[in-house]
Structure formats: structure tokens, C-alpha cells
Amino acid sequence: MKKYYHVLLLMLGMAGTLFLQSCVDEQSPADALDLSGTSRTYPLNAVDGSGISGNVVFEEGEGGYTKVTINLSGTPNGGAHPAHIHFNSAAEGGGIAISLEPVNGTTGSSVTLVNQLDDGTFIDYDGLTSFEGYVNVHLAYGQLETVVAQGDIGGNALDGTTKQYNLLTKDVDGISGTILFEKSVGGFTVATIDLSGTPAGGSHPAHIHANSAAEGGGILISFNPVDGSTGMSRTIIRTDDAGNPVSFEDILALDAYVNVHLAANQLGTIVAQGDIGSNELTENFKEYRLNELAVPGISGSIIFKERLNGFTLASIQLDNTPDGGMHPAHIHANSAAEGGGIIVGFNPVDGTTGRSETTIRQLSNGQPLTYNQILDLDGYVNVHLSMNQLSTIVAQGDIGGNELTGMSMMYPLNELAVPGIAGSVTFEERKNGFSLATIELANTPEGGVHPAHIHANSAAEGGGILVSFNPVNGTTGMSKTTIRSLDSGEALSYAQILDMNGYVNVHLSMDQLGVIVAQGDIGENELTGEMKMYTLNELAVPGISGSITFEERKSGFSLATIQLDNTPDGGVHPAHIHANSAAEGGGILVSFNPVNGTTGMSKTTIRALDAGGALTYSEILQIDGYVNVHLSMDQLGVIVAQGDIGGNELTGISSTYDLGELAVPGISGTITFSERQNGFTLATITLSNTPDGGVHPAHIHANSAEEGGGILVSFTPVNGTTGMSHTTIRALDSGGALSYEDLLTLDGYVNVHLSMDQLGVIVAQGNIGSNAAVPA
């Protein structure tokens, strides 16, 4: 083949016919060209809706020749379509560099052998595939101005690397689109703007500007204007407007944005706009609420969006701002509850749109501020009514480290000295680990200022101030405080507050700190909801009775509340837990705060026995004890109310046996065994017609009454005046344990004697346990 081809060329030369011009235009030489197998294909795109498109293929041949084949679809039968390789890119336009064989409309094909430019300059395959040019295919020889297909080649061909950015609607509704940057093999960039909604016939100047759209900046690079009819613009970018080289990579790193203007004489009207390069937004963003403050109805949000360069686009969007208003906005230091100076200024919020957009790169003092640093910033946002009314805050919200995590704990603040004033304190965790404390009270007086504090210990114990809140505003009933530390300066986190040994007091005023209007335990003193109430029965003073309630605290300790009826106004009634059961008596284990006779109330936090050993709520429920309330400190021997607690509580299960009349006519009654929680027994003897002042020993004897037997258990003697005896039975007199269940099967009977001196005289007697009929 190679030999044949050289001979053919020689013959053609000898014939005097010149075939090796800018192209070899005979079919047979093209067929005869020996190809290396190396080729490159470039797309040819339809122009102006021609419907004609395809590709051009460069194939490397011997002797420095390149076989150039155009393949098109959509060409009309019989047509002949001139084709050329032009200098420059299609977007720039340029003169003809190489004339190609016309495309046959019927086949859509054209083949040309190329080894030089039209001016005779040699060009081989490598030269063509690096040549910065483009191919035009025209409609006809008489209509060269009509291009039906076109495509960049060589160094102008695209390498497939692209980057697209959105161009958003700005001043003219409905116009938006994209800008696409495509990297060429030669290293320059093809920029294609594609907009929808542009008016037919319009011409829209477009540029890359310095900085972000939120900041604004001068023109860096000018594009070919956007054609309003097509919404398109195509520009080759090799340099900026100042002549400095600009690569595709440079564009992707630019600190810049794109503006498309309405017209050359209306550059101030931006129809579409978008950040590009390092100002492109990542997918990372953070939204914070901006809550209504001084002006009803104005609220919204601020969104911080991360840019590729690590800086931030801050977008404020508010509802119900007044048309035409301009609302200054800033990030302030600290939390909103604390207040602080301005550290970052935003572009003012446009009242008509409710919007503000600001690129944040640094603090007001010039220190760099990144997106990630904003997310941890100790700050809050204020939006002001106007430049002349900066003190009027229309919307406000904590940001960064002061953001609330959603974790919160609310404690009730109960009415105390002033009827009707009550509410709650809520601690909310911030991202930085500290707390927002919100006190909310009902029925505080208009204009009042109510100091509030966290105090040490529980409310029942009292203690010094640990943390001071911002005073409660009487008009709103509200107080908001950021808590970072104790008043002494030691750090105090949200988690530490939840375990704090403290309580909250709200005072009437600075001049009346002794008057507590609302109060509540917090932290480890919070009540779990677990509680146990025991009855306190009337004893020495008719009508005085009530209850004691033990409530479990989060700490595991207890709040003990005594509530009695009919205590005398002004009285002070000491109260204690005593060892053993009331029927046995015992020493003081725990002292309560005295009962206030006027209210009948006593509240005490129990953490330990008076002797010092720890005492938990669960231990109180099992304690071997009882409660005494005394008439006064001077009359401790007078018990006004009494009740068994803990292990001595009665289960409600009991058995009653008759005690029949015996030696003394008329004296008879019953004995009742009542089961205690600890499994032991309260034995109650109730007799009628016993003589006043008498003391009647009583016992359980072995065997049945008919058989008789020795004493097994001794009771507390029966009081003749009341006819009563109460005894806690834990064991036989001999020392062996004796439970309630044991009593139900005991082989025994009960004797009540006339007196210690007349034990032989039995005044009442009855079989019990296994010797009795089924007990009542």
C-alpha cells in the first residue's frame, strides 16, 4: 500500500497536476493512505436549531498526513456544505485556516487529507490535535454566513472537566439559570451562561466581580453579553480584563461572583447573580431562630452557610418587617440573657424583603472568623428597629456555643409568702455546656423587681446564696439568666446543676429579701415522685392528728412533711423519729423541724440519723421506728400525735380473738394481732368495764385455756382507765423469734389478770392460735 501510494503521487506530479495543496482532494489517495490507528474525534454541534450535528475525526496517516472525516446527520439530500477549520475558538471566531472538502448532503460525509494550512504552513497529526481552532460547516457556498454545525478542535477541545454554578434571580423576577465553566485541552476556559426568562432581543452584559455577591466588588473578567432571545452567552477566558493569565483552576479558586445586568445602560439592575470559585457554598449550614422581641410579629431566622474558602454567608430572613425600613443587625458577645458588645456587623435587613445577606470573614476587630468558629461562637444576634433606635430590638437569638441543645429540666416554684405567686424555673442546656435559666411566675405585681437566687442545701434546710439570677420582672413575671459559674467564680455546667444540692428562692424585693414569694428544690433535691405517707394518730390532745409524708429526692434522701389539724396558733411542736414501735417506745433517732402550730406544717430534709449515720429514703421505709409530735419544748412528755413508720407500719392484715369474762363480772373484750411490714405484730387488747386506775397484767400462756400452761409472751399491762393495752411482739419471753404468722398457729391462750398482786384472779381469758376457732 505504501509503495503504491508513493508511485501514485509521482505519477500525478509527472502529469503536471498539483494535488498536494492544503489538502489532498482525490478519493483514491485517501483510500490509499496508510493509517497508524491513532485518531481523535470532536463533536460538531447544531447551530441555531439547524438540526444538523455529528463529529469530525482526525486519523494519523503516513508522511505527515491526517485524514479528516466529517460525519453529519440531518443534511439535506443533494446539498453540498462547505467546511473549514478556523483559527481561534468558536466562541471567539477567526479566519479560515484549512479548507476541507464540502460535506455531501446525501451521505453527510466529507473526507480530506491534510498536511498543511491554506497558507502552506506544514501541519501534521500532532499539530492538528493541538491546534487551537474550530470547524464550521456552512449551509451552502452562497450562504457561508449560515453555519449549520460547529465544534472546537485541538487545543480548543474540552477535556471533560467542568464546573457549574447557579445564577439566581435578583432584581427581575423570573430570570435565572447557570454558568458553566469548561476546561479546554489548551488550558483556557469556556464559560457558558444559560438563562431562562430573558426578553427576546435583549443584550445583557455579564461579568465576574471580585469578592462575594453579598460584599460586592469590581469587575475582574467580562463575558460576551447574554443574548436575550436565546438566554445564552459563550466566552473564552484566557486572561482577566487586566491581561493577567487565568486558568480553569484559577477560576475555581477565585474569590468572586457573577453578575448579569439588564442592559449596558442599566448596569445597576442585576437580573441574575451567583457566587463562584472559593465563594461557592458547601452543603454545610446552620440555622438559628430569631425570636420576636420589642415589636409584635417580627421574627424569623439566620442561616450561616459555609463557603469553600471556609468563610460564611449569613442570611437573615424576617417576617412582618415594615416596607422601606432598614434594620441594623449584629452578632454580640455573650448570650442574649447576658448582653455584650458588637463583634460582627451584618448588612442591614431590608424591611421590604425582610432579608439581609452578609459575607463574614472576620470579627469587627479584624480577627479572622471561619464558619466552624461561628458554630462555637459565644454570641447572639440582635436585629434593631433602626439606626436611630438601636435600643429597640425587634428580633433576637442565641447562636454558636449558646445554642440550646434541647435538653432541659423544669422545677416548680411553689407559692410561699404571697398568695397566688407561683411558677417554675427551667434550666436549658447550651451547646457549650452552660445553662439558660428561665424563671416564669404568675401574678407578680406590675413594675415589681424580684431578686432570685440558687441557695445551698434544700429549701427545708436553708442555706447561703450560690448563684444569682437576673431579677424577675414583675410586669412579665420573667427572668432569663445564663449560668456559667457559681457567684464564687467556680464553673457550673448544666449537668452539675441537675445534681446540685440547692433550691431556688424568689424574693419580694431588694428591701424585703426575707419575704420569699416562690420557692422550689432543684438538682439532687428534686423529688422523684416516690412517696410514703403514714398516719399520725390523736393522742394526748383531742383533735390533733394528721400524717407524715416521706418523699424521695433524686439524691436518695428524703423530704419529710408533717401535716396536722387543729394545732394551736403560734404553737411550736417538736417532732422526732424514735427507735422501736410506738407500743415499745425508744430514744430519738431523727429530729424534725418543729411543727408550726399556725399552719400545722413541718418540712425537713432527712439525710442522716442524729447520731450521724446516713439515712436514705429506702432505709426510712424499713426503719424500726415511730414518730412523736410533742406539745412543746417544755412539755416533751405530752405527745399530741403519734404513728408507727417504716418496718412497723401495719400491713392491714389482722386476727381478732375474744377474751371472755371470768372472775370479775362484766370485764370482757378482744385481743387483735395486727401484722407489721417487718413481719412482727402489734397486739391490742381492748376490754370493757375495767376499773379506773387499774393495771392489769396480761400474757400469752402455753397450751389451751382448758389445759393451762406457763407464760410464753408478756403484754404491756392493760390500762384500767382506757381498757387498752398495746404491745409489739417480736419474740417469746424466752428469746425465740415470734412472727405474726407464728401467732396464727401458736398453741396458746391469753390471760388478763386483776393486778400484779392478784395474778391468781383472771378477769378475761381466751384461746388463740391453733386453740381458737377461726379468728374474726
QUINORKA-V355693 format. One record per residue. N is the residue number from 0. SS is DSSP state (@ for helix, = for strand, . for the rest). NEAR is the number of other C-alpha atoms within 12 Angstrom. Layout:
N&SS&NEAR, N&SS&NEAR
This chain:
0&.&16, 1&@&17, 2&@&13, 3&@&16, 4&@&21, 5&@&18, 6&@&15, 7&@&23, 8&@&26, 9&@&18, 10&@&15, 11&@&19, 12&@&14, 13&@&12, 14&.&11, 15&.&11, 16&.&15, 17&.&17, 18&.&26, 19&.&27, 20&.&24, 21&.&30, 22&.&37, 23&=&34, 24&.&25, 25&.&24, 26&@&18, 27&@&19, 28&@&32, 29&@&32, 30&@&21, 31&@&24, 32&.&34, 33&.&25, 34&=&24, 35&=&17, 36&=&16, 37&=&18, 38&=&22, 39&=&24, 40&=&26, 41&=&35, 42&=&29, 43&=&35, 44&=&29, 45&=&27, 46&.&24, 47&.&17, 48&.&15, 49&.&23, 50&.&20, 51&.&31, 52&=&32, 53&=&32, 54&=&32, 55&=&41, 56&=&33, 57&=&38, 58&=&34, 59&=&32, 60&=&30, 61&@&27, 62&@&24, 63&@&25, 64&.&35, 65&=&41, 66&=&42, 67&=&45, 68&=&36, 69&=&43, 70&=&33, 71&=&35, 72&=&25, 73&.&26, 74&.&32, 75&.&22, 76&.&15, 77&.&15, 78&.&21, 79&=&26, 80&=&40, 81&=&34, 82&=&43, 83&=&41, 84&=&44, 85&=&33, 86&=&29, 87&.&30, 88&.&38, 89&.&32, 90&.&31, 91&.&24, 92&.&24, 93&.&20, 94&.&21, 95&=&26, 96&=&32, 97&=&36, 98&=&37, 99&=&39, 100&=&33, 101&=&35, 102&=&43, 103&=&30, 104&.&27, 105&.&19, 106&.&21, 107&.&32, 108&=&34, 109&=&35, 110&=&35, 111&=&41, 112&=&45, 113&=&46, 114&.&37, 115&=&30, 116&.&32, 117&.&24, 118&.&16, 119&.&16, 120&.&17, 121&=&24, 122&.&27, 123&.&28, 124&@&32, 125&@&23, 126&@&24, 127&@&42, 128&@&31, 129&@&25, 130&.&31, 131&=&33, 132&=&38, 133&=&42, 134&=&51, 135&=&50, 136&=&49, 137&=&36, 138&=&32, 139&=&24, 140&.&18, 141&.&13, 142&=&14, 143&=&20, 144&=&16, 145&=&22, 146&=&31, 147&=&35, 148&=&41, 149&=&40, 150&=&39, 151&=&42, 152&=&39, 153&=&36, 154&.&28, 155&.&40, 156&.&39, 157&=&32, 158&=&22, 159&=&18, 160&=&20, 161&=&22, 162&=&24, 163&=&26, 164&=&34, 165&=&28, 166&=&34, 167&=&29, 168&=&26, 169&.&23, 170&.&21, 171&.&21, 172&.&17, 173&.&17, 174&.&29, 175&=&30, 176&=&31, 177&=&31, 178&=&40, 179&=&33, 180&=&37, 181&=&33, 182&=&32, 183&=&32, 184&.&27, 185&.&28, 186&.&30, 187&.&33, 188&=&39, 189&=&41, 190&=&40, 191&=&33, 192&=&42, 193&=&34, 194&=&36, 195&=&27, 196&.&25, 197&.&32, 198&.&23, 199&.&16, 200&.&16, 201&.&22, 202&=&28, 203&=&39, 204&.&34, 205&=&44, 206&=&39, 207&=&39, 208&=&33, 209&=&29, 210&.&33, 211&.&38, 212&.&37, 213&.&31, 214&.&25, 215&.&24, 216&.&20, 217&.&21, 218&=&26, 219&=&29, 220&=&32, 221&=&32, 222&.&38, 223&.&27, 224&.&32, 225&=&42, 226&=&30, 227&.&27, 228&.&20, 229&.&24, 230&.&33, 231&=&36, 232&=&34, 233&=&30, 234&=&32, 235&=&38, 236&=&38, 237&.&31, 238&=&23, 239&.&26, 240&.&18, 241&.&13, 242&.&12, 243&.&13, 244&=&19, 245&.&25, 246&.&26, 247&@&33, 248&@&23, 249&@&24, 250&@&41, 251&@&29, 252&.&23, 253&.&28, 254&=&34, 255&=&37, 256&=&41, 257&=&48, 258&=&49, 259&=&50, 260&=&37, 261&=&33, 262&=&24, 263&.&18, 264&.&13, 265&=&17, 266&=&20, 267&=&19, 268&=&22, 269&=&30, 270&=&37, 271&=&42, 272&=&37, 273&=&37, 274&=&43, 275&=&38, 276&=&35, 277&.&27, 278&.&36, 279&.&36, 280&=&28, 281&=&23, 282&=&12, 283&=&20, 284&=&23, 285&=&26, 286&=&25, 287&=&33, 288&=&28, 289&=&34, 290&=&28, 291&=&26, 292&.&22, 293&.&20, 294&.&20, 295&.&15, 296&.&17, 297&.&29, 298&=&30, 299&=&31, 300&=&31, 301&=&40, 302&=&32, 303&=&38, 304&=&33, 305&=&32, 306&=&31, 307&.&26, 308&.&30, 309&.&28, 310&.&34, 311&=&40, 312&=&41, 313&=&42, 314&=&33, 315&=&43, 316&=&34, 317&=&34, 318&=&27, 319&.&24, 320&.&32, 321&.&23, 322&.&15, 323&.&17, 324&.&22, 325&=&28, 326&=&39, 327&.&34, 328&=&44, 329&=&37, 330&=&40, 331&=&33, 332&=&29, 333&.&33, 334&.&38, 335&.&33, 336&.&30, 337&.&25, 338&.&24, 339&.&20, 340&.&22, 341&=&25, 342&=&29, 343&=&32, 344&=&32, 345&.&38, 346&.&27, 347&.&32, 348&=&42, 349&=&30, 350&.&27, 351&.&19, 352&.&22, 353&.&32, 354&=&35, 355&=&35, 356&=&29, 357&=&33, 358&=&39, 359&=&40, 360&.&33, 361&=&24, 362&.&27, 363&.&19, 364&.&13, 365&.&12, 366&.&13, 367&=&19, 368&.&26, 369&.&26, 370&@&32, 371&@&24, 372&@&24, 373&@&41, 374&@&30, 375&.&23, 376&.&29, 377&=&33, 378&=&38, 379&=&41, 380&=&47, 381&=&49, 382&=&50, 383&=&37, 384&.&31, 385&.&24, 386&.&17, 387&.&13, 388&.&17, 389&.&20, 390&.&18, 391&.&21, 392&=&30, 393&=&36, 394&=&42, 395&=&37, 396&=&37, 397&=&42, 398&=&38, 399&=&36, 400&.&28, 401&.&37, 402&.&36, 403&=&28, 404&=&22, 405&=&16, 406&=&20, 407&=&23, 408&=&25, 409&=&27, 410&=&33, 411&=&28, 412&=&34, 413&=&28, 414&=&26, 415&.&22, 416&.&20, 417&.&20, 418&.&15, 419&.&17, 420&.&29, 421&=&30, 422&=&31, 423&=&32, 424&=&40, 425&=&34, 426&=&39, 427&=&33, 428&=&32, 429&=&32, 430&.&26, 431&.&30, 432&.&31, 433&.&34, 434&=&40, 435&=&43, 436&=&42, 437&=&34, 438&=&43, 439&=&34, 440&=&35, 441&=&26, 442&.&24, 443&.&32, 444&.&23, 445&.&15, 446&.&17, 447&.&21, 448&=&28, 449&=&39, 450&.&34, 451&=&43, 452&=&38, 453&=&40, 454&=&33, 455&=&29, 456&.&32, 457&.&38, 458&.&36, 459&.&31, 460&.&25, 461&.&24, 462&.&20, 463&.&22, 464&=&26, 465&=&29, 466&=&32, 467&=&32, 468&.&38, 469&.&27, 470&.&32, 471&=&42, 472&=&30, 473&.&27, 474&.&19, 475&.&21, 476&.&32, 477&=&35, 478&=&34, 479&=&30, 480&=&33, 481&=&39, 482&=&40, 483&.&34, 484&=&24, 485&.&27, 486&.&19, 487&.&13, 488&.&12, 489&.&13, 490&=&19, 491&.&26, 492&.&27, 493&@&32, 494&@&24, 495&@&24, 496&@&41, 497&@&30, 498&.&23, 499&.&29, 500&=&34, 501&=&38, 502&=&42, 503&=&49, 504&=&49, 505&=&50, 506&=&37, 507&.&31, 508&.&24, 509&@&17, 510&@&13, 511&@&15, 512&.&20, 513&.&18, 514&.&21, 515&=&30, 516&=&36, 517&=&42, 518&=&37, 519&=&37, 520&=&43, 521&=&38, 522&=&37, 523&.&29, 524&.&38, 525&.&36, 526&=&29, 527&=&22, 528&=&17, 529&=&20, 530&=&23, 531&=&25, 532&=&25, 533&=&33, 534&=&28, 535&=&34, 536&=&28, 537&=&26, 538&.&22, 539&.&20, 540&.&20, 541&.&16, 542&.&17, 543&.&29, 544&=&30, 545&=&31, 546&=&31, 547&=&41, 548&=&34, 549&=&37, 550&=&33, 551&=&32, 552&=&32, 553&.&26, 554&.&31, 555&.&31, 556&.&33, 557&=&41, 558&=&43, 559&=&42, 560&=&34, 561&=&43, 562&=&34, 563&=&34, 564&=&27, 565&.&24, 566&.&32, 567&.&23, 568&.&15, 569&.&17, 570&.&22, 571&=&28, 572&=&39, 573&.&34, 574&=&44, 575&=&38, 576&=&41, 577&=&33, 578&=&29, 579&.&33, 580&.&38, 581&.&36, 582&.&31, 583&.&25, 584&.&24, 585&.&20, 586&.&22, 587&=&26, 588&=&29, 589&=&32, 590&=&32, 591&.&38, 592&.&27, 593&.&32, 594&=&42, 595&=&30, 596&.&27, 597&.&19, 598&.&21, 599&.&32, 600&=&35, 601&=&35, 602&=&29, 603&=&34, 604&=&40, 605&=&40, 606&.&33, 607&=&24, 608&.&26, 609&.&19, 610&.&13, 611&.&12, 612&.&13, 613&=&20, 614&.&27, 615&.&27, 616&@&32, 617&@&24, 618&@&24, 619&@&41, 620&.&30, 621&.&23, 622&.&29, 623&=&34, 624&=&38, 625&=&41, 626&=&47, 627&=&49, 628&=&50, 629&=&37, 630&.&32, 631&.&24, 632&@&17, 633&@&13, 634&@&17, 635&.&20, 636&.&18, 637&.&21, 638&=&30, 639&=&36, 640&=&42, 641&=&37, 642&=&37, 643&=&42, 644&=&38, 645&=&37, 646&.&29, 647&.&38, 648&.&36, 649&=&28, 650&=&22, 651&=&16, 652&=&22, 653&=&25, 654&=&29, 655&=&29, 656&=&35, 657&=&31, 658&=&35, 659&=&28, 660&=&26, 661&.&22, 662&.&20, 663&.&20, 664&.&17, 665&.&17, 666&.&29, 667&=&30, 668&=&31, 669&=&33, 670&=&42, 671&=&36, 672&=&39, 673&=&33, 674&=&32, 675&=&32, 676&.&26, 677&.&30, 678&.&31, 679&.&34, 680&=&40, 681&=&43, 682&=&42, 683&=&34, 684&=&43, 685&=&34, 686&=&34, 687&=&26, 688&.&24, 689&.&32, 690&.&23, 691&.&15, 692&.&17, 693&.&23, 694&=&28, 695&=&39, 696&.&35, 697&=&43, 698&=&38, 699&=&40, 700&=&32, 701&=&29, 702&.&26, 703&.&26, 704&.&31, 705&.&18, 706&.&14, 707&.&21, 708&.&20, 709&.&22, 710&=&25, 711&=&29, 712&=&32, 713&=&32, 714&.&38, 715&.&27, 716&.&32, 717&=&42, 718&=&30, 719&.&27, 720&.&19, 721&.&21, 722&.&33, 723&=&35, 724&=&35, 725&=&29, 726&=&35, 727&=&40, 728&=&40, 729&.&33, 730&=&24, 731&.&26, 732&.&19, 733&.&13, 734&.&12, 735&.&13, 736&=&19, 737&.&26, 738&.&26, 739&@&31, 740&@&24, 741&@&24, 742&@&41, 743&@&32, 744&.&22, 745&.&26, 746&=&27, 747&=&34, 748&=&41, 749&=&47, 750&=&49, 751&=&51, 752&=&37, 753&.&32, 754&.&24, 755&@&17, 756&@&13, 757&@&16, 758&.&19, 759&.&18, 760&.&22, 761&=&30, 762&=&37, 763&=&42, 764&=&38, 765&=&39, 766&=&38, 767&=&37, 768&=&34, 769&.&23, 770&.&26, 771&.&28, 772&.&18, 773&.&15, 774&.&24, 775&.&17
